[in-house]
Amino acid sequence: MVSDGNLVKQGLAKDIGVSNFSVKKLKEIIAAGSTKPVVNQVESHPYLQQSSLVEFCRDNKICVTAYAPLGSGDRPDSLTKLDEPTLLDHPTIKRIATKHQTTEAQVLIGWQLNRGLTVIPKSSNPDRQALNLASSALKLSENDMADIAAMDRHYRYLHGEFWMMEGSPYTLENVWDE
Ligand SMILES: NC(=O)c1ccc[n+]([C@@H]2O[C@H](COP(=O)([O-])OP(=O)(O)OC[C@H]3O[C@@H](n4cnc5c(N)ncnc54)[C@H](OP(=O)(O)O)[C@@H]3O)[C@@H](O)[C@H]2O)c1
């Protein structure tokens, strides 16, 4: 068994990516002298902007990829809370979409690109896939960015309870380190 860092050293992998790593976990692997990941895939959208993690990753040249950028609306019922806020219907997102004559999803995707993240919206619909791809053309103003920044409420759609099965080392505290 070899560690992921050894796979890079042996030329078997070009780079290492991680997912759901906090600043604490990234610091730990960097301090341990492991191969530094080039990407960290985490949940991010206007309700969970992850600004300090994004800043840490920027300073350490780690690309951040935003998952669940549209609010992950097709999760199974067992992973959905009845009172969770919707993103696509938020008045700020709707207003910015109307102003730019685009869709709410394109605002949510374009916002991530405008702040320098990569973003992976999921769609099984070819028309929506094409619309989502076209989000890269959206240029948001400083005011638009500030209005969306004001939506942060540290809200996770994916709380991570599904990793906390019997025998798992994860708890709600140590999975997010917060
Ligand atoms: N690393 C991790 O731990 C982790 C965790 C969760 C998710 N992910 C990955 O992140 C990616 C995206 O996350 P996600 O699927 O949870 O959430 P998401 O992309 O935020 O939301 C997907 C939902 O949005 C709908 N949608 C897509 N484009 C739309 C549009 N233009 N207008 C309106 N609705 C639209 C989709 O429906 P339709 O398909 O019908 O268009 C689907 O119901 C996936 O590839 C997933 O595997 C990674």
The ligand as a Gaussian input file, in Angstrom:
#p B3LYP/6-31G(d) Opt

LIG

0 1
 N      -17.060000      15.815000      -3.045000
 C      -18.221000      15.689000      -2.420000
 O      -18.281000      15.336000      -1.219000
 C      -19.483000      16.019000      -3.158000
 C      -20.675000      16.134000      -2.439000
 C      -21.838000      16.470000      -3.144000
 C      -21.814000      16.653000      -4.523000
 N      -20.634000      16.509000      -5.186000
 C      -20.609000      16.671000      -6.663000
 O      -20.908000      18.006000      -6.991000
 C      -21.630000      18.061000      -8.215000
 C      -22.825000      18.988000      -8.068000
 O      -23.461000      18.864000      -6.834000
 P      -25.002000      18.456000      -6.667000
 O      -25.453000      17.596000      -7.802000
 O      -25.145000      17.918000      -5.302000
 O      -25.756000      19.845000      -6.658000
 P      -26.054000      21.047000      -7.668000
 O      -25.218000      20.980000      -8.887000
 O      -26.023000      22.254000      -6.811000
 O      -27.581000      20.823000      -8.017000
 C      -28.034000      19.830000      -8.893000
 C      -29.529000      20.104000      -9.099000
 O      -29.685000      21.345000      -9.809000
 C      -30.495000      21.132000     -10.962000
 N      -30.015000      22.023000     -12.009000
 C      -28.874000      21.912000     -12.729000
 N      -28.750000      22.939000     -13.597000
 C      -29.855000      23.713000     -13.423000
 C      -30.313000      24.916000     -14.018000
 N      -29.618000      25.529000     -14.983000
 N      -31.483000      25.451000     -13.592000
 C      -32.187000      24.843000     -12.617000
 N      -31.815000      23.696000     -12.011000
 C      -30.653000      23.136000     -12.407000
 C      -30.310000      19.663000     -11.298000
 O      -31.446000      19.174000     -11.980000
 P      -31.330000      18.518000     -13.462000
 O      -30.307000      17.435000     -13.394000
 O      -32.712000      18.004000     -13.725000
 O      -30.934000      19.630000     -14.392000
 C      -30.208000      19.036000      -9.912000
 O      -31.509000      18.856000      -9.356000
 C      -21.982000      16.628000      -8.576000
 O      -21.115000      16.229000      -9.605000
 C      -21.685000      15.844000      -7.321000
 O      -21.208000      14.527000      -7.578000
 C      -19.464000      16.232000      -4.529000

